């Protein structure tokens, strides 16, 4: 299960973070970011939580950007 929410986060978080609480993945996204960045951060944090240590941080950013672009091209 995922529990996502907006928070006013310090810049040091990079716009968001996630943590596991038993079987619940809690995802926190900066409420001050623009909607594109919020989507990118949410996708990034979920992927990173599941793939931690198996995929490079920069690669996760690229995957998330590509997902958003694909959805935008489909008007979703």
Number of C-alpha atoms within 10 A of each C-alpha: 8 12 10 14 13 15 14 13 17 10 9 7 11 11 22 26 19 20 13 12 8 7 8 11 18 18 22 23 25 22 15 13 16 9 10 10 16 19 15 21 24 23 19 23 25 21 18 19 16 12 13 13 9 8 12 11 14 9 11 19 18 12 15 20 18 13 13 16 13 12 10 10 8 8 7 8
